[in-house]
Amino acid sequence: MQESNEGRRVNLDLLDEVREQACIRFESLKRMVELKHKTKLKPRQFRVADLVMRKAHPYQLKNKLSPKWTSPFRVVGVLGNGAYRLETLEVGAIPQIYNGANLKFYFSRDIFILYK
């Protein structure tokens, strides 16, 4: 009984050190994950009048062969921090704001027709 009480006291004395080591390991892991994420991130910056494709919403995907990107859209506003306002070429402005991570450039041989 006395030995187990001494063991508990020793564990309580070491508790602060164990917590500090856990915090250090957590911060280290957090930095490694952040670095890994930043290396895989493809920064894209769009300008006004650029043609872009938008990632399809899940309700637009009818099956696994459905196109993953919908297009084309024209950038009409750059709001900063990767946020953009878009418009369709036929209908006009879209009231929603889109994140640049869900957009990619649209390339076409018929691009000169779309700018007329």
N, CA, C and O of each residue as an XYZ file, in Angstrom:
464
protein
N       0.814     -1.189      0.000
C       0.000      0.000      0.000
C       0.859      1.254      0.000
O       0.588      2.206     -0.732
N       1.893      1.245      0.826
C       2.771      2.408      0.928
C       3.572      2.600     -0.364
O       3.842      3.729     -0.773
N       3.948      1.483     -1.001
C       4.688      1.567     -2.253
C       3.829      2.167     -3.369
O       4.316      2.964     -4.171
N       2.568      1.789     -3.417
C       1.696      2.334     -4.463
C       1.458      3.830     -4.244
O       1.341      4.584     -5.210
N       1.385      4.268     -2.973
C       1.233      5.702     -2.697
C       2.460      6.483     -3.157
O       2.343      7.581     -3.701
N       3.638      5.902     -2.930
C       4.865      6.566     -3.380
C       4.922      6.625     -4.909
O       5.355      7.625     -5.482
N       4.487      5.557     -5.557
C       4.450      5.535     -7.022
C       3.513      6.611     -7.567
O       3.821      7.255     -8.569
N       2.377      6.804     -6.912
C       1.441      7.850     -7.333
C       2.041      9.231     -7.138
O       1.866     10.109     -7.984
N       2.736      9.431     -6.052
C       3.369     10.734     -5.814
C       4.429     11.039     -6.871
O       4.538     12.167     -7.351
N       5.203     10.021     -7.223
C       6.226     10.204     -8.257
C       5.556     10.540     -9.579
O       6.004     11.436    -10.294
N       4.489      9.826     -9.907
C       3.764     10.116    -11.152
C       3.178     11.523    -11.141
O       3.190     12.203    -12.167
N       2.670     11.965    -10.005
C       2.131     13.321     -9.908
C       3.232     14.365    -10.057
O       3.009     15.429    -10.635
N       4.423     14.062     -9.535
C       5.540     14.998     -9.683
C       5.982     15.102    -11.143
O       6.389     16.170    -11.599
N       5.902     13.996    -11.866
C       6.325     13.988    -13.268
C       5.215     14.426    -14.232
O       5.454     14.550    -15.433
N       4.028     14.656    -13.722
C       2.890     14.985    -14.574
C       3.117     16.261    -15.386
O       2.769     16.306    -16.566
N       3.688     17.287    -14.778
C       3.943     18.532    -15.507
C       4.928     18.319    -16.653
O       4.747     18.865    -17.741
N       5.961     17.533    -16.410
C       6.930     17.257    -17.472
C       6.290     16.487    -18.627
O       6.552     16.781    -19.793
N       5.469     15.521    -18.308
C       4.794     14.732    -19.340
C       3.874     15.626    -20.161
O       3.807     15.490    -21.382
N       3.161     16.541    -19.499
C       2.292     17.473    -20.220
C       3.091     18.383    -21.140
O       2.678     18.630    -22.273
N       4.217     18.880    -20.676
C       5.059     19.744    -21.502
C       5.574     18.992    -22.726
O       5.566     19.520    -23.838
N       6.020     17.758    -22.513
C       6.491     16.953    -23.645
C       5.367     16.691    -24.644
O       5.596     16.709    -25.853
N       4.161     16.447    -24.148
C       3.019     16.228    -25.041
C       2.705     17.496    -25.836
O       2.391     17.417    -27.024
N       2.788     18.657    -25.196
C       2.547     19.922    -25.900
C       3.594     20.150    -26.983
O       3.266     20.589    -28.085
N       4.845     19.854    -26.673
C       5.923     20.030    -27.646
C       5.716     19.093    -28.832
O       5.882     19.505    -29.980
N       5.356     17.835    -28.569
C       5.101     16.883    -29.650
C       3.906     17.327    -30.489
O       3.933     17.203    -31.714
N       2.864     17.839    -29.851
C       1.685     18.295    -30.561
C       2.015     19.463    -31.482
O       1.590     19.478    -32.637
N       2.770     20.444    -30.984
C       3.156     21.598    -31.812
C       4.035     21.163    -32.988
O       3.886     21.668    -34.100
N       4.938     20.236    -32.737
C       5.799     19.731    -33.795
C       4.972     19.035    -34.881
O       5.192     19.257    -36.072
N       4.035     18.206    -34.472
C       3.174     17.507    -35.424
C       2.320     18.501    -36.197
O       2.130     18.354    -37.405
N       1.806     19.510    -35.508
C       0.976     20.517    -36.158
C       1.757     21.263    -37.236
O       1.227     21.524    -38.315
N       3.012     21.606    -36.952
C       3.851     22.287    -37.940
C       4.165     21.387    -39.128
O       4.187     21.851    -40.268
N       4.406     20.112    -38.873
C       4.688     19.180    -39.967
C       3.476     19.030    -40.876
O       3.624     19.000    -42.098
N       2.281     18.938    -40.302
C       1.065     18.813    -41.104
C       0.845     20.076    -41.920
O       0.472     19.999    -43.090
N       1.071     21.242    -41.315
C       0.911     22.511    -42.026
C       1.893     22.616    -43.193
O       1.518     23.045    -44.285
N       3.138     22.229    -42.967
C       4.143     22.262    -44.025
C       3.770     21.312    -45.167
O       3.909     21.667    -46.337
N       3.305     20.126    -44.837
C       2.895     19.153    -45.843
C       1.726     19.698    -46.663
O       1.688     19.533    -47.882
N       0.782     20.343    -45.998
C      -0.367     20.923    -46.694
C       0.072     22.036    -47.631
O      -0.405     22.107    -48.764
N       0.965     22.898    -47.188
C       1.404     24.023    -48.005
C       2.206     23.570    -49.225
O       2.169     24.234    -50.261
N       2.922     22.465    -49.124
C       3.693     21.996    -50.267
C       2.785     21.400    -51.341
O       3.135     21.415    -52.521
N       1.611     20.872    -50.942
C       0.693     20.290    -51.916
C      -0.287     21.318    -52.474
O      -0.948     21.055    -53.479
N      -0.389     22.456    -51.853
C      -1.337     23.475    -52.267
C      -0.863     24.156    -53.545
O       0.294     24.564    -53.648
N      -1.761     24.277    -54.514
C      -1.439     24.958    -55.760
C      -2.081     26.341    -55.726
O      -3.285     26.470    -55.948
N      -1.302     27.358    -55.454
C      -1.918     28.690    -55.392
C      -2.321     29.159    -56.785
O      -1.539     29.103    -57.735
N      -3.560     29.621    -56.875
C      -4.074     30.137    -58.140
C      -4.617     31.526    -57.890
O      -5.356     31.754    -56.933
N      -4.253     32.436    -58.742
C      -4.794     33.772    -58.641
C      -5.424     34.113    -59.981
O      -4.782     34.027    -61.028
N      -6.672     34.495    -59.928
C      -7.408     34.835    -61.127
C      -7.602     36.340    -61.185
O      -7.644     37.013    -60.155
N      -7.719     36.857    -62.391
C      -7.976     38.278    -62.597
C      -9.367     38.435    -63.183
O      -9.979     37.472    -63.645
N      -9.850     39.656    -63.156
C     -11.147     39.946    -63.745
C     -11.087     39.612    -65.232
O     -10.098     39.920    -65.897
N     -12.118     38.996    -65.747
C     -12.299     38.576    -67.137
C     -11.613     37.249    -67.451
O     -11.681     36.804    -68.597
N     -10.961     36.599    -66.499
C     -10.419     35.262    -66.738
C     -11.570     34.268    -66.839
O     -12.582     34.406    -66.151
N     -11.411     33.280    -67.688
C     -12.391     32.206    -67.784
C     -11.956     31.066    -66.885
O     -10.800     30.644    -66.920
N     -12.884     30.569    -66.078
C     -12.563     29.533    -65.099
C     -13.597     28.418    -65.162
O     -14.694     28.582    -65.696
N     -13.216     27.292    -64.605
C     -14.115     26.162    -64.401
C     -14.344     26.036    -62.905
O     -13.437     26.277    -62.108
N     -15.562     25.657    -62.526
C     -15.917     25.516    -61.120
C     -16.103     24.043    -60.794
O     -16.661     23.295    -61.597
N     -15.641     23.620    -59.626
C     -15.829     22.237    -59.197
C     -17.322     21.964    -59.059
O     -18.055     22.778    -58.496
N     -17.772     20.830    -59.569
C     -19.198     20.486    -59.548
C     -19.651     20.179    -58.128
O     -18.918     19.576    -57.344
N     -20.859     20.598    -57.812
C     -21.458     20.279    -56.516
C     -21.864     18.814    -56.505
O     -22.115     18.234    -57.561
N     -21.933     18.207    -55.325
C     -22.308     16.782    -55.269
C     -23.662     16.472    -55.908
O     -23.837     15.391    -56.469
N     -24.621     17.395    -55.834
C     -25.924     17.131    -56.436
C     -25.874     17.185    -57.965
O     -26.794     16.704    -58.625
N     -24.816     17.761    -58.534
C     -24.664     17.797    -59.984
C     -24.052     16.507    -60.526
O     -24.120     16.242    -61.726
N     -23.462     15.717    -59.657
C     -22.825     14.464    -60.074
C     -23.861     13.345    -60.036
O     -24.229     12.873    -58.960
N     -24.323     12.928    -61.186
C     -25.349     11.895    -61.244
C     -24.752     10.490    -61.078
O     -25.382      9.609    -60.493
N     -23.546     10.292    -61.591
C     -22.863      9.012    -61.448
C     -21.356      9.265    -61.490
O     -20.916     10.412    -61.559
N     -20.579      8.201    -61.450
C     -19.133      8.382    -61.369
C     -18.509      8.878    -62.672
O     -17.352      9.296    -62.677
N     -19.254      8.838    -63.769
C     -18.736      9.318    -65.039
C     -19.146     10.763    -65.338
O     -18.787     11.304    -66.384
N     -19.882     11.378    -64.443
C     -20.293     12.774    -64.631
C     -19.071     13.681    -64.577
O     -18.111     13.379    -63.868
N     -19.092     14.790    -65.316
C     -17.947     15.705    -65.278
C     -17.768     16.308    -63.883
O     -18.739     16.694    -63.232
N     -16.536     16.382    -63.444
C     -16.223     16.891    -62.104
C     -16.131     18.410    -62.065
O     -16.125     19.003    -60.986
N     -16.060     19.044    -63.233
C     -15.940     20.500    -63.326
C     -17.029     21.034    -64.254
O     -17.325     20.436    -65.288
N     -17.619     22.161    -63.873
C     -18.608     22.819    -64.722
C     -17.975     24.085    -65.286
O     -17.179     24.739    -64.613
N     -18.326     24.426    -66.512
C     -17.664     25.569    -67.133
C     -18.528     26.146    -68.220
O     -19.581     25.579    -68.511
N     -18.155     27.208    -68.816
C     -17.173     28.195    -68.357
C     -17.859     29.303    -67.557
O     -19.059     29.540    -67.695
N     -17.098     29.948    -66.749
C     -17.543     31.099    -65.978
C     -16.516     32.202    -66.175
O     -15.350     31.930    -66.461
N     -16.943     33.424    -66.023
C     -16.032     34.567    -66.132
C     -15.919     35.209    -64.757
O     -16.921     35.401    -64.068
N     -14.687     35.542    -64.361
C     -14.448     36.224    -63.092
C     -14.848     37.685    -63.262
O     -14.358     38.368    -64.162
N     -15.745     38.165    -62.391
C     -16.173     39.568    -62.460
C     -15.710     40.366    -61.255
O     -15.771     41.595    -61.263
N     -15.246     39.677    -60.220
C     -14.765     40.404    -59.050
C     -13.765     39.589    -58.255
O     -13.944     38.389    -58.050
N     -12.704     40.260    -57.808
C     -11.705     39.646    -56.941
C     -11.878     40.280    -55.570
O     -11.659     41.480    -55.405
N     -12.274     39.473    -54.579
C     -12.594     39.998    -53.256
C     -11.449     39.887    -52.266
O     -11.547     40.416    -51.159
N     -10.384     39.224    -52.625
C      -9.244     39.050    -51.719
C      -9.350     37.753    -50.940
O     -10.435     37.190    -50.797
N      -8.223     37.286    -50.440
C      -8.123     36.033    -49.684
C      -8.666     34.840    -50.470
O      -9.198     33.899    -49.882
N      -8.534     34.878    -51.789
C      -8.937     33.749    -52.611
C     -10.422     33.667    -52.897
O     -10.900     32.614    -53.317
N     -11.177     34.750    -52.684
C     -12.613     34.751    -52.949
C     -12.895     35.486    -54.257
O     -12.286     36.516    -54.548
N     -13.830     34.941    -55.042
C     -14.118     35.504    -56.354
C     -15.615     35.528    -56.614
O     -16.364     34.678    -56.132
N     -16.031     36.523    -57.387
C     -17.401     36.575    -57.903
C     -17.346     36.132    -59.364
O     -16.435     36.497    -60.107
N     -18.345     35.335    -59.757
C     -18.369     34.780    -61.102
C     -19.657     35.166    -61.814
O     -20.637     35.585    -61.196
N     -19.623     35.010    -63.135
C     -20.825     35.135    -63.938
C     -20.791     34.071    -65.019
O     -19.725     33.657    -65.475
N     -21.984     33.635    -65.421
C     -22.053     32.708    -66.543
C     -22.009     33.526    -67.824
O     -22.318     34.717    -67.819
N     -21.634     32.898    -68.896
C     -21.528     33.618    -70.157
C     -22.900     33.877    -70.777
O     -23.060     34.828    -71.542
N     -23.887     33.045    -70.459
C     -25.208     33.205    -71.033
C     -26.123     34.057    -70.153
O     -26.738     35.006    -70.638
N     -26.217     33.726    -68.865
C     -27.220     34.329    -67.985
C     -26.725     35.613    -67.340
O     -27.442     36.613    -67.332
N     -25.540     35.603    -66.812
C     -25.009     36.785    -66.147
C     -24.452     36.462    -64.773
O     -23.977     35.354    -64.524
N     -24.515     37.445    -63.884
C     -23.870     37.343    -62.569
C     -24.506     36.258    -61.697
O     -25.710     36.009    -61.762
N     -23.669     35.625    -60.886
C     -24.090     34.630    -59.909
C     -23.959     35.292    -58.538
O     -22.909     35.866    -58.250
N     -24.980     35.234    -57.683
C     -24.916     35.951    -56.408
C     -23.936     35.360    -55.395
O     -23.592     36.035    -54.424
N     -23.480     34.131    -55.587
C     -22.600     33.491    -54.616
C     -21.150     33.924    -54.814
O     -20.761     34.415    -55.874
N     -20.376     33.729    -53.769
C     -18.940     33.985    -53.795
C     -18.246     32.631    -53.743
O     -18.650     31.757    -52.976
N     -17.203     32.450    -54.553
C     -16.532     31.158    -54.646
C     -15.087     31.250    -54.183
O     -14.417     32.265    -54.374
N     -14.627     30.175    -53.575
C     -13.247     30.065    -53.125
C     -12.377     29.664    -54.312
O     -12.773     28.827    -55.124
N     -11.201     30.260    -54.409
C     -10.281     29.969    -55.505
C      -9.811     28.528    -55.525
O      -9.376     28.043    -56.569
N      -9.886     27.822    -54.388
C      -9.487     26.416    -54.354
C     -10.457     25.556    -55.159
O     -10.100     24.455    -55.578
N     -11.685     26.044    -55.382
C     -12.679     25.296    -56.136
C     -12.771     25.750    -57.590
O     -13.719     25.402    -58.294
N     -11.792     26.523    -58.035
C     -11.775     27.020    -59.400
C     -10.479     26.620    -60.084
O      -9.453     26.432    -59.430
N     -10.532     26.491    -61.414
C      -9.299     26.316    -62.182
C      -9.496     26.987    -63.537
O     -10.624     27.206    -63.979
N      -8.381     27.306    -64.185
C      -8.441     28.010    -65.455
C      -9.155     27.180    -66.509
O      -9.053     25.953    -66.529
N      -9.879     27.865    -67.383
C     -10.575     27.236    -68.491
C      -9.812     27.557    -69.763
O      -9.606     28.728    -70.085
N      -9.389     26.527    -70.492
C      -8.664     26.693    -71.739
C      -9.473     26.074    -72.861
O     -10.005     24.973    -72.723
N      -9.561     26.781    -73.964
C     -10.326     26.277    -75.090
C      -9.747     26.834    -76.384
O      -9.165     27.919    -76.404
N      -9.916     26.077    -77.459
C      -9.503     26.589    -78.766
C     -10.481     27.645    -79.255
O     -10.127     28.488    -80.078
N     -11.705     27.602    -78.752
C     -12.737     28.538    -79.157
C     -12.794     29.759    -78.238
O     -13.838     30.400    -78.119
N     -11.700     30.071    -77.607
C     -11.697     31.128    -76.604
C     -11.982     32.489    -77.223
O     -12.571     33.345    -76.563
N     -11.585     32.710    -78.454
C     -11.816     34.013    -79.068
C     -13.315     34.264    -79.272
O     -13.740     35.419    -79.305
N     -14.113     33.220    -79.406
C     -15.558     33.370    -79.549
C     -16.178     33.824    -78.230
O     -17.115     34.622    -78.222
N     -15.655     33.315    -77.120
C     -16.232     33.625    -75.823
C     -15.983     35.061    -75.400
O     -16.748     35.600    -74.601
N     -14.952     35.687    -75.905
C     -14.639     37.070    -75.513
C     -15.391     38.100    -76.353
O     -15.338     39.288    -76.035
N     -16.079     37.693    -77.402
C     -16.788     38.658    -78.258
C     -18.051     39.155    -77.611
O     -18.765     39.971    -78.195
